[in-house]
Amino acid sequence: MKSIRSRSARAIVVALAAGSLVLTGCSSNDKGKGDTGKAAPGASDAAEQSKPVVYGDAAASTGPAKEVAGAKSGGFIEVYQQSDLSHMDPGQIYVSDAGQFANLVHRKLTNYQEDAKGNLTVVGDIATDSGQTTDGGKTWKFTLKDGIKDEDGNVITSADVRHSVERLYSKVIFDGPTFLQTWLSGTDYRKALPEGPYTGKHLPDTVLETPDAKTVIFKFDQPRPDLPQALAMAGYGIVPAKQDTKEKYDKAPKALGPYKIAEYKAGKSLKLVRNTNWDPKTDAVRHQYVDGYNFTNTIDAASQTKRLIADQGEAKNAIQFTDSVETTLVRDVVTKPEVNKRTIKGYQPYVWQLTFNMDRVKDKKIRDAITYAIPNERMIQADGGKYGGEIAGGLFAPTLPGHDPNYDPFGKKKKPNGDVEKAKQLLKEAGFKEGTKLTYAYSNTPRGQKQSVIIKDALKAIGIDLQLKEVERASYYEQIGKLKNPFDLYMTGWGQDWSSPSTVVTPVYDGKLIADGASNYSHINDPKVNELIQEALKLQPEQAAKKWEEAHKRIVEEVNPAAPVYYSKQMQLFGSNIGGARYSTNSSYININDLYLKQP
């Protein structure tokens, strides 16, 4: 897709600015730290229990949301952030901090409802249900709920939904997801409506139809069974037509959600207060327990962690929003029971993998040998130890429904620091000449530097002379994303756009998506994998799950374009007066929908 280049590059730019911000569905070059444990609903336990996403009906989509036991009303939650929000215009939102913000302020056609085990149901947000299709997903119909208004009391109609979609085609929007646009209008979707809706032009009814004020119909040239999940992304939030201020909207958006912006000081602070025009009867997901949120966007992760450990004054009412416990202070958290109980822990969506440039490393036996030789445990130790990751058996993160925690075809759990003899045997069978040079590119971060030495030593032990090539962090994915890049190996991280393997397998392992700037970093082009992708894309989530797993196993076992190394993990702190805190499978952060103050 057209957005792949910018998504990869943007992951690095944002990470540089904010330290631990991550893009879903994209390459990651930075992340927070985490830990599995009993205090982590949705983490290790849920990884074994999570099921494929379910599409909810009207009953599941009807508000109000299920009450949180013991919840009280009132007070302000303090939000610690180390930088400003990347965006506030929903059309621009593709980053985790803005995604959390969006669930407080914006609404979409659909949203995710999450149970205590982390299982997800797509429900109607401003729509009455998760969508209706009678032709396998080529045509989707959504009916809007009654009582949906923006913060100024304007009733939301299908014209506002159409406007929200069409403005994504204009130059006003340069970030954000592009799934819907490309599905409707192709890769060069901007040509279909270059000025968006701002000159009075619209997409034809053959693509997007709004026959009345309550009905929205999407029409695609092939089945898009994942549409309800795509529309649940923050990037497809509603922008009321009469409220749209184009570029200025990013600094002062209008709320449909439970909170609205009361005050914003760029780079410093943000205050959210109750949106009195939000009706809980229309919302099956969110609550409005607290009076609002005070964001301070100038507190680095170490200072956040220290304040929350101390738990004094306003820190008792504070949370980490998308930042994580600072790595060097993790032990201070987990060794103190009274502090550790104030953490949420779980997996992030990223799988770190040693990717092979298959144009250069063509022999599968060599790729397998390197995979066996990698000391996964040592790689994790260079990234926060057990608080930073867990040995990966495959390329599907534990945040994906149906993840199999026992899948481990390379036996990494039995031999976490590599199987040198197996690797040497495979190299011998491949006729590999000892001392042959291979080139490894790595990002010039502390983690990247440490891991490069670990990999060099591991491959030296099996007779490979690894040449290390340091690459600037800001241009790392741009460099390895070049088809003619001069590297044999490089570390990459990928996370899903929504809870479906389609957003992992398709962008990273589809042979049709080999191009400069694309996310198929290995250049895998396996006919069977390509065929399985096309078959799975036409199926509903539950039916597609088996097909995606078949593709996954073929990729890992029969092709091996990227050696699984570790699953990324998350840990965040909150103050002692915060109630309702739990890990969210959907966001991979604290569940922002259920929070309240124990003593308002």
C-alpha positions as CSV (number, residue, x, y, z in Angstrom):
1,M,0.0,0.0,0.0
2,K,1.0,3.6,-0.6
3,S,1.3,4.3,3.1
4,I,3.9,1.7,3.8
5,R,7.0,3.9,3.1
6,S,5.8,6.7,5.3
7,R,4.6,4.4,8.0
8,S,8.0,2.8,8.4
9,A,9.8,6.1,8.3
10,R,7.3,7.7,10.6
11,A,7.8,5.0,13.2
12,I,11.4,6.2,13.7
13,V,10.6,9.9,13.6
14,V,8.0,9.5,16.3
15,A,10.1,7.3,18.4
16,L,12.9,9.8,18.3
17,A,10.5,12.5,19.4
18,A,8.7,10.6,22.1
19,G,10.9,7.7,23.1
20,S,8.4,5.0,23.4
21,L,5.6,5.9,20.9
22,V,4.9,3.1,18.5
23,L,2.9,2.7,15.3
24,T,0.6,-0.3,15.1
25,G,0.9,-2.2,11.9
26,C,4.4,-1.0,11.2
27,S,8.1,-1.5,11.7
28,S,9.1,-0.6,15.2
29,N,12.5,0.8,16.2
30,D,11.6,1.7,19.7
31,K,9.3,0.4,22.4
32,G,8.6,0.3,26.1
33,K,9.4,-2.5,28.5
34,G,7.1,-5.1,30.0
35,D,6.7,-8.2,32.0
36,T,4.2,-11.1,32.1
37,G,2.8,-12.1,35.4
38,K,-0.4,-12.8,37.4
39,A,-1.1,-9.1,37.7
40,A,-1.5,-8.9,33.9
41,P,-4.9,-9.8,32.6
42,G,-4.5,-10.0,28.9
43,A,-0.9,-10.9,29.1
44,S,0.5,-14.4,29.4
45,D,-2.8,-16.0,30.5
46,A,-4.9,-14.3,27.9
47,A,-2.3,-15.2,25.2
48,E,-3.4,-18.8,25.6
49,Q,-7.1,-18.0,25.9
50,S,-7.8,-15.2,23.4
51,K,-10.1,-16.1,20.5
52,P,-10.6,-14.7,17.0
53,V,-12.3,-11.3,16.9
54,V,-16.1,-11.6,16.9
55,Y,-18.4,-9.2,15.0
56,G,-21.1,-7.9,17.5
57,D,-24.8,-7.4,16.7
58,A,-27.1,-4.6,17.7
59,A,-27.5,-5.9,21.3
60,A,-23.7,-6.0,21.8
61,S,-23.5,-2.4,20.4
62,T,-26.1,-0.9,22.6
63,G,-25.0,1.3,25.5
64,P,-24.4,2.0,28.3
65,A,-21.1,0.1,28.7
66,K,-21.0,-2.5,31.4
67,E,-20.3,-0.8,34.8
68,V,-16.9,-1.3,36.4
69,A,-17.3,-2.8,39.8
70,G,-16.7,-0.2,42.5
71,A,-16.3,2.7,40.1
72,K,-16.9,6.2,41.5
73,S,-17.6,9.5,39.7
74,G,-15.5,12.7,39.9
75,G,-12.0,14.1,40.0
76,F,-9.2,14.5,37.5
77,I,-6.7,11.9,36.4
78,E,-3.1,13.2,35.9
79,V,-1.5,12.0,32.7
80,Y,2.3,11.8,32.5
81,Q,3.7,12.1,29.0
82,Q,7.3,12.9,27.8
83,S,6.2,14.7,24.7
84,D,3.2,16.2,23.0
85,L,0.6,14.1,21.2
86,S,1.6,13.4,17.7
87,H,-1.9,14.4,16.3
88,M,-5.4,15.2,17.5
89,D,-7.1,15.2,14.1
90,P,-8.5,11.6,13.8
91,G,-7.5,11.4,10.1
92,Q,-3.9,11.9,11.1
93,I,-3.8,9.4,13.9
94,Y,-1.7,6.3,13.4
95,V,0.4,6.4,16.6
96,S,-0.2,4.9,20.0
97,D,-0.4,8.1,22.1
98,A,-2.9,9.7,19.8
99,G,-4.8,6.4,19.6
100,Q,-5.3,6.4,23.4
101,F,-6.3,10.1,23.2
102,A,-8.8,9.3,20.4
103,N,-10.7,6.8,22.5
104,L,-11.4,9.6,25.0
105,V,-12.4,12.2,22.5
106,H,-13.3,10.7,19.1
107,R,-15.9,8.2,17.9
108,K,-15.9,5.9,14.8
109,L,-18.4,3.7,13.0
110,T,-17.1,0.7,15.0
111,N,-15.0,0.1,18.1
112,Y,-13.6,-2.8,20.1
113,Q,-15.3,-4.2,23.2
114,E,-12.9,-6.1,25.4
115,D,-13.6,-8.7,28.1
116,A,-11.5,-9.5,31.2
117,K,-9.6,-12.1,29.3
118,G,-8.6,-9.8,26.5
119,N,-11.1,-11.2,23.9
120,L,-12.3,-8.6,21.5
121,T,-15.7,-8.0,19.9
122,V,-16.2,-5.4,17.2
123,V,-19.3,-3.4,18.0
124,G,-21.0,-0.4,16.5
125,D,-19.7,2.8,17.9
126,I,-21.9,5.4,16.2
127,A,-23.3,2.6,14.1
128,T,-26.0,0.3,15.4
129,D,-23.9,-2.8,14.9
130,S,-20.6,-3.9,13.5
131,G,-21.9,-3.7,9.9
132,Q,-24.0,-5.8,7.6
133,T,-22.9,-7.6,4.4
134,T,-24.8,-10.0,2.2
135,D,-22.2,-10.6,-0.4
136,G,-19.2,-11.9,1.5
137,G,-17.8,-8.4,2.3
138,K,-17.9,-6.6,-1.0
139,T,-20.7,-4.4,0.2
140,W,-21.1,-3.2,3.8
141,K,-24.0,-1.3,5.2
142,F,-23.9,0.8,8.4
143,T,-26.9,2.4,10.1
144,L,-26.2,5.3,12.5
145,K,-27.6,5.3,16.1
146,D,-29.9,7.9,17.3
147,G,-28.6,10.6,19.6
148,I,-25.0,10.9,18.3
149,K,-23.9,14.5,18.6
150,D,-20.7,16.5,18.6
151,E,-19.6,18.6,21.6
152,D,-21.6,21.6,20.3
153,G,-24.8,19.5,20.0
154,N,-24.8,19.1,16.3
155,V,-26.5,15.8,15.2
156,I,-24.1,13.5,13.3
157,T,-25.5,12.2,10.0
158,S,-24.3,10.0,7.1
159,A,-23.1,13.2,5.5
160,D,-20.6,13.6,8.3
161,V,-19.4,10.1,7.8
162,R,-19.0,10.6,4.1
163,H,-17.1,13.9,4.8
164,S,-14.8,12.1,7.2
165,V,-13.9,9.5,4.6
166,E,-13.5,11.9,1.7
167,R,-11.3,14.4,3.6
168,L,-8.7,11.5,3.9
169,Y,-8.1,11.9,0.1
170,S,-7.0,15.5,0.4
171,K,-3.6,17.0,1.1
172,V,-4.9,18.1,4.5
173,I,-4.3,14.5,5.6
174,F,-0.7,13.3,5.3
175,D,-0.5,10.8,8.2
176,G,-3.0,8.1,9.3
177,P,-4.0,4.8,7.8
178,T,-4.9,4.3,4.2
179,F,-6.7,0.9,4.2
180,L,-10.1,2.2,3.5
181,Q,-9.0,4.7,0.9
182,T,-7.0,2.1,-1.1
183,W,-9.8,-0.5,-0.8
184,L,-12.3,2.0,-2.2
185,S,-10.2,3.7,-4.8
186,G,-6.9,1.8,-5.4
187,T,-3.3,2.5,-4.6
188,D,-3.4,6.0,-6.2
189,Y,-6.5,6.8,-4.3
190,R,-5.7,10.6,-4.0
191,K,-6.3,11.0,-7.7
192,A,-10.0,9.9,-7.2
193,L,-10.7,13.0,-5.1
194,P,-7.5,15.2,-4.9
195,E,-9.2,18.1,-3.1
196,G,-11.3,15.8,-0.8
197,P,-14.8,17.1,-0.2
198,Y,-13.7,20.8,0.0
199,T,-14.7,21.8,-3.5
200,G,-18.1,20.2,-3.4
201,K,-17.0,17.0,-5.2
202,H,-17.7,13.5,-3.8
203,L,-16.8,9.9,-4.3
204,P,-19.4,8.2,-6.7
205,D,-22.3,6.2,-5.2
206,T,-20.7,3.2,-6.8
207,V,-18.0,3.4,-4.1
208,L,-19.6,5.2,-1.2
209,E,-23.3,5.8,-0.9
210,T,-25.3,7.7,1.7
211,P,-29.0,7.2,0.6
212,D,-30.4,8.9,3.7
213,A,-29.2,10.6,6.9
214,K,-28.8,7.3,8.7
215,T,-27.3,5.0,6.2
216,V,-23.7,4.6,4.9
217,I,-22.8,1.9,2.3
218,F,-19.3,1.0,1.3
219,K,-18.8,-0.8,-2.0
220,F,-15.5,-2.6,-2.9
221,D,-14.3,-4.5,-6.0
222,Q,-13.4,-7.5,-3.9
223,P,-14.5,-8.9,-0.5
224,R,-13.2,-6.9,2.5
225,P,-14.3,-9.0,5.5
226,D,-11.9,-7.0,7.8
227,L,-13.7,-3.7,7.2
228,P,-15.4,-3.6,10.7
229,Q,-11.9,-3.9,12.3
230,A,-10.3,-1.4,10.0
231,L,-13.0,1.1,10.7
232,A,-12.3,0.7,14.5
233,M,-8.9,2.3,14.0
234,A,-8.6,5.8,15.5
235,G,-7.7,7.1,12.0
236,Y,-11.2,6.6,10.9
237,G,-12.8,8.8,13.5
238,I,-15.7,11.1,12.6
239,V,-15.0,14.8,11.7
240,P,-18.3,16.7,11.5
241,A,-18.5,18.5,8.1
242,K,-19.5,21.9,9.6
243,Q,-16.8,21.7,12.2
244,D,-13.9,20.8,9.8
245,T,-11.2,23.5,9.9
246,K,-8.8,21.5,7.6
247,E,-5.2,21.9,8.8
248,K,-6.3,23.7,12.0
249,Y,-8.4,20.8,13.0
250,D,-5.3,19.0,14.3
251,K,-5.0,21.5,17.1
252,A,-8.6,21.9,18.0
253,P,-10.8,18.9,17.0
254,K,-14.5,18.6,18.1
255,A,-15.4,15.7,20.4
256,L,-18.0,13.0,19.9
257,G,-16.6,10.9,22.8
258,P,-17.0,11.3,26.5
259,Y,-14.3,14.1,26.8
260,K,-13.6,17.3,25.0
261,I,-10.6,19.6,24.9
262,A,-10.8,22.5,27.4
263,E,-7.3,23.8,27.1
264,Y,-4.3,23.0,25.0
265,K,-0.8,24.4,25.3
266,A,1.3,22.9,22.4
267,G,4.3,20.9,23.7
268,K,3.3,21.5,27.3
269,S,-0.1,20.5,28.5
270,L,-3.7,19.4,27.6
271,K,-6.8,19.4,29.7
272,L,-9.9,17.3,28.9
273,V,-13.2,17.8,30.5
274,R,-16.6,16.0,30.3
275,N,-18.4,16.3,27.0
276,T,-22.0,16.9,28.1
277,N,-23.3,16.0,24.6
278,W,-22.0,12.5,24.8
279,D,-24.8,10.1,25.7
280,P,-23.7,6.9,27.5
281,K,-26.8,5.1,26.2
282,T,-25.2,5.3,22.7
283,D,-21.9,3.9,23.8
284,A,-21.2,0.2,24.6
285,V,-17.5,0.7,25.2
286,R,-16.6,3.9,27.1
287,H,-17.3,5.4,30.6
288,Q,-17.2,8.9,31.8
289,Y,-16.3,8.3,35.5
290,V,-13.8,11.1,36.0
291,D,-14.4,14.8,35.4
292,G,-11.4,14.9,33.1
293,Y,-7.7,14.4,32.4
294,N,-4.8,16.7,32.9
295,F,-1.9,15.9,30.5
296,T,1.6,17.1,31.3
297,N,3.6,16.5,28.2
298,T,7.1,17.3,29.5
299,I,7.9,14.5,31.9
300,D,10.5,11.9,30.7
301,A,10.0,8.2,31.4
302,A,12.5,8.1,34.3
303,S,10.9,11.0,36.1
304,Q,7.4,9.5,35.5
305,T,8.6,6.2,37.0
306,K,10.2,7.9,40.0
307,R,7.1,10.0,40.8
308,L,4.8,7.0,40.5
309,I,7.1,4.8,42.6
310,A,7.0,7.5,45.3
311,D,3.2,7.8,45.0
312,Q,3.0,11.2,46.7
313,G,0.6,14.1,46.1
314,E,-0.9,14.3,42.6
315,A,1.1,11.2,41.6
316,K,-1.5,9.1,43.4
317,N,-4.0,10.2,40.8
318,A,-1.6,9.7,37.9
319,I,-1.0,7.2,35.1
320,Q,1.5,6.5,32.4
321,F,-0.4,7.0,29.2
322,T,1.8,5.3,26.5
323,D,5.2,5.6,28.1
324,S,6.5,2.7,30.1
325,V,8.5,2.0,33.3
326,E,12.1,3.2,32.6
327,T,14.3,0.2,32.0
328,T,16.9,1.1,34.7
329,L,14.1,1.4,37.3
330,V,12.3,-1.8,36.6
331,R,13.9,-3.6,39.5
332,D,12.8,-0.9,41.8
333,V,9.3,-1.6,40.7
334,V,9.1,-5.3,40.6
335,T,11.0,-5.9,43.9
336,K,8.6,-3.8,45.9
337,P,5.2,-5.5,46.3
338,E,3.3,-2.3,47.1
339,V,4.7,-0.7,43.9
340,N,4.5,-3.8,41.7
341,K,0.7,-4.2,42.4
342,R,0.3,-0.8,40.8
343,T,1.5,-2.0,37.4
344,I,-0.2,-3.2,34.2
345,K,1.8,-5.8,32.3
346,G,1.3,-7.5,29.0
347,Y,2.6,-7.9,25.5
348,Q,3.1,-5.3,22.9
349,P,2.2,-6.2,19.3
350,Y,5.8,-6.4,18.1
351,V,7.8,-9.5,17.2
352,W,11.5,-8.7,16.8
353,Q,13.0,-10.8,14.1
354,L,16.3,-11.3,12.3
355,T,15.3,-10.6,8.7
356,F,17.2,-12.2,5.8
357,N,17.6,-10.4,2.5
358,M,16.5,-13.3,0.4
359,D,18.0,-11.8,-2.7
360,R,21.4,-12.3,-1.1
361,V,20.9,-15.2,1.4
362,K,19.2,-17.5,-1.0
363,D,19.9,-20.9,0.6
364,K,17.2,-21.9,3.1
365,K,19.7,-24.2,5.0
366,I,21.9,-21.1,5.6
367,R,18.9,-19.2,6.8
368,D,17.9,-22.0,9.1
369,A,21.5,-22.4,10.4
370,I,21.6,-18.7,11.4
371,T,18.2,-19.1,13.0
372,Y,19.4,-22.0,15.1
373,A,22.6,-20.2,16.1
374,I,20.9,-17.0,17.3
375,P,21.1,-16.7,21.2
376,N,17.5,-15.4,21.7
377,E,17.9,-15.2,25.4
378,R,21.0,-13.0,25.2
379,M,19.2,-10.8,22.7
380,I,16.4,-10.2,25.2
381,Q,18.9,-9.5,27.9
382,A,20.2,-6.6,25.8
383,D,16.7,-5.2,25.8
384,G,15.6,-5.2,29.5
385,G,15.7,-8.9,30.1
386,K,12.4,-10.7,31.0
387,Y,10.8,-7.2,31.4
388,G,11.6,-6.3,27.8
389,G,10.7,-9.5,26.0
390,E,10.0,-13.2,25.8
391,I,11.5,-15.8,23.4
392,A,9.5,-15.9,20.1
393,G,8.7,-19.3,18.5
394,G,7.0,-17.7,15.5
395,L,6.1,-14.4,13.8
396,F,2.7,-14.0,15.3
397,A,2.6,-11.9,18.5
398,P,0.7,-13.0,21.6
399,T,-1.5,-10.0,21.0
400,L,-3.0,-11.7,18.0
401,P,-6.2,-13.9,18.7
402,G,-5.4,-17.6,18.5
403,H,-1.7,-17.2,19.3
404,D,-0.2,-20.5,20.1
405,P,2.3,-20.1,23.0
406,N,3.7,-23.6,22.4
407,Y,4.7,-23.0,18.7
408,D,8.5,-23.3,18.6
409,P,9.7,-25.1,15.4
410,F,13.3,-24.1,16.0
411,G,13.4,-25.4,19.6
412,K,14.3,-22.0,21.1
413,K,12.7,-22.7,24.5
414,K,14.8,-25.8,25.0
415,K,18.0,-24.1,23.7
416,P,17.4,-20.3,24.3
417,N,21.0,-19.4,23.6
418,G,21.3,-21.3,20.3
419,D,22.1,-24.7,18.9
420,V,25.6,-24.4,17.5
421,E,25.9,-28.0,16.4
422,K,22.7,-28.0,14.5
423,A,23.7,-24.8,12.8
424,K,27.1,-26.1,11.8
425,Q,25.5,-29.3,10.4
426,L,23.2,-27.2,8.2
427,L,26.0,-25.0,7.0
428,K,28.0,-28.1,6.1
429,E,25.0,-29.6,4.2
430,A,24.7,-26.3,2.3
431,G,28.4,-26.4,1.3
432,F,29.0,-23.1,3.1
433,K,32.7,-22.1,3.2
434,E,33.9,-21.3,6.7
435,G,34.9,-17.7,7.1
436,T,32.5,-16.4,4.4
437,K,31.5,-12.8,5.0
438,L,27.9,-11.6,5.6
439,T,26.8,-8.1,6.3
440,Y,24.5,-7.1,9.2
441,A,22.9,-3.7,9.4
442,Y,21.9,-2.4,12.8
443,S,20.4,0.8,14.2
444,N,22.8,3.0,16.2
445,T,20.8,2.7,19.4
446,P,22.2,1.3,22.7
447,R,20.1,-1.8,22.1
448,G,21.1,-2.1,18.5
449,Q,24.8,-1.8,19.3
450,K,24.6,-4.5,22.1
451,Q,22.6,-6.9,19.9
452,S,25.0,-6.5,16.9
453,V,27.9,-7.8,19.0
454,I,25.8,-10.7,20.3
455,I,24.9,-11.7,16.8
456,K,28.4,-11.3,15.5
457,D,29.8,-13.5,18.2
458,A,27.1,-16.1,17.7
459,L,27.7,-16.4,14.0
460,K,31.5,-16.4,14.5
461,A,30.9,-19.6,16.5
462,I,29.5,-21.3,13.4
463,G,32.1,-20.0,11.0
464,I,30.4,-16.9,9.6
465,D,32.4,-13.6,9.4
466,L,29.8,-11.0,10.1
467,Q,30.5,-7.5,9.0
468,L,28.7,-4.9,11.1
469,K,27.2,-1.8,9.4
470,E,25.8,0.9,11.7
471,V,22.9,2.8,10.3
472,E,21.4,6.1,11.6
473,R,18.3,5.4,13.6
474,A,16.2,8.0,11.8
475,S,16.9,6.4,8.4
476,Y,17.2,2.8,9.4
477,Y,14.0,1.4,7.9
478,E,14.5,3.6,4.8
479,Q,17.9,2.0,4.3
480,I,16.8,-1.6,4.8
481,G,13.6,-0.9,2.8
482,K,15.6,-0.3,-0.4
483,L,15.3,-3.3,-2.7
484,K,19.0,-3.1,-3.7
485,N,20.2,-2.6,-0.1
486,P,23.8,-3.9,0.5
487,F,22.9,-5.9,3.6
488,D,22.4,-9.6,4.2
489,L,20.7,-9.4,7.6
490,Y,18.9,-6.8,9.7
491,M,16.7,-6.7,12.8
492,T,13.1,-5.6,12.2
493,G,10.0,-5.4,14.4
494,W,6.4,-5.6,13.2
495,G,3.0,-5.1,14.9
496,Q,-0.5,-5.6,13.6
497,D,-2.8,-2.7,12.6
498,W,-5.8,-4.5,14.1
499,S,-6.4,-7.9,15.7
500,S,-6.0,-9.9,12.6
501,P,-3.0,-11.8,11.1
502,S,-4.0,-10.2,7.8
503,T,-2.2,-7.0,8.9
504,V,1.0,-9.0,9.6
505,V,1.2,-11.5,6.8
506,T,0.0,-9.3,4.0
507,P,2.3,-6.3,4.3
508,V,5.4,-8.2,5.4
509,Y,5.3,-11.5,3.5
510,D,3.2,-10.9,0.4
511,G,5.3,-11.3,-2.7
512,K,3.2,-8.8,-4.6
513,L,4.4,-6.1,-2.2
514,I,8.1,-6.1,-3.0
515,A,9.1,-2.5,-3.7
516,D,11.4,0.3,-2.6
517,G,10.0,1.5,0.7
518,A,7.6,-1.4,1.2
519,S,7.5,-3.5,4.3
520,N,8.4,-6.8,2.7
521,Y,12.0,-6.4,4.0
522,S,13.0,-10.0,3.2
523,H,11.7,-9.9,-0.4
524,I,9.9,-13.2,0.2
525,N,7.9,-14.2,-2.9
526,D,6.5,-17.7,-2.2
527,P,3.7,-18.7,-4.6
528,K,2.0,-20.8,-1.9
529,V,2.1,-18.0,0.7
530,N,0.8,-15.5,-1.9
531,E,-2.1,-17.9,-2.7
532,L,-3.0,-18.5,1.0
533,I,-3.0,-14.7,1.6
534,Q,-5.5,-14.2,-1.2
535,E,-7.7,-17.0,0.0
536,A,-7.7,-15.7,3.6
537,L,-8.5,-12.2,2.7
538,K,-11.8,-13.2,1.3
539,L,-12.9,-15.0,4.5
540,Q,-14.6,-13.8,7.6
541,P,-12.2,-13.6,10.6
542,E,-13.1,-16.9,12.2
543,Q,-12.8,-18.9,9.0
544,A,-9.7,-16.9,7.9
545,A,-7.9,-17.8,11.2
546,K,-7.0,-21.3,10.0
547,K,-5.8,-20.1,6.6
548,W,-3.6,-17.4,8.2
549,E,-2.1,-20.0,10.5
550,E,-1.4,-22.2,7.5
551,A,0.4,-19.3,5.9
552,H,2.3,-18.5,9.1
553,K,3.6,-22.1,9.4
554,R,4.7,-22.2,5.8
555,I,6.5,-18.9,6.2
556,V,8.3,-19.9,9.3
557,E,9.0,-23.6,8.6
558,E,9.2,-23.9,4.8
559,V,10.6,-20.5,3.7
560,N,12.1,-18.8,6.8
561,P,12.5,-15.2,5.6
562,A,13.0,-13.9,9.1
563,A,14.2,-15.7,12.3
564,P,11.8,-15.1,15.2
565,V,13.8,-13.6,18.1
566,Y,11.5,-12.2,20.8
567,Y,8.0,-10.9,21.6
568,S,8.1,-7.3,22.9
569,K,6.6,-6.6,26.3
570,Q,5.0,-3.7,28.2
571,M,4.9,-2.5,31.8
572,Q,3.3,0.7,33.1
573,L,2.7,2.3,36.5
574,F,-0.3,4.1,38.0
575,G,-1.0,5.9,41.2
576,S,-2.6,4.3,44.3
577,N,-5.8,6.2,43.9
578,I,-6.5,5.0,40.3
579,G,-9.2,2.4,40.0
580,G,-10.2,0.2,37.1
581,A,-6.6,-0.1,35.8
582,R,-5.9,-3.1,33.6
583,Y,-3.9,-4.1,30.6
584,S,-5.7,-3.7,27.2
585,T,-5.2,-6.3,24.5
586,N,-6.4,-3.9,22.0
587,S,-4.1,-1.0,22.8
588,S,-1.3,-2.8,24.5
589,Y,-1.4,-0.1,27.2
590,I,-3.5,0.7,30.2
591,N,-7.2,0.3,29.3
592,I,-8.2,4.0,29.2
593,N,-12.0,3.2,29.1
594,D,-12.5,1.9,32.6
595,L,-10.5,4.3,34.8
596,Y,-11.8,6.1,37.9
597,L,-10.5,7.6,41.1
598,K,-11.1,5.6,44.3
599,Q,-11.4,8.8,46.2
600,P,-12.5,11.5,43.9
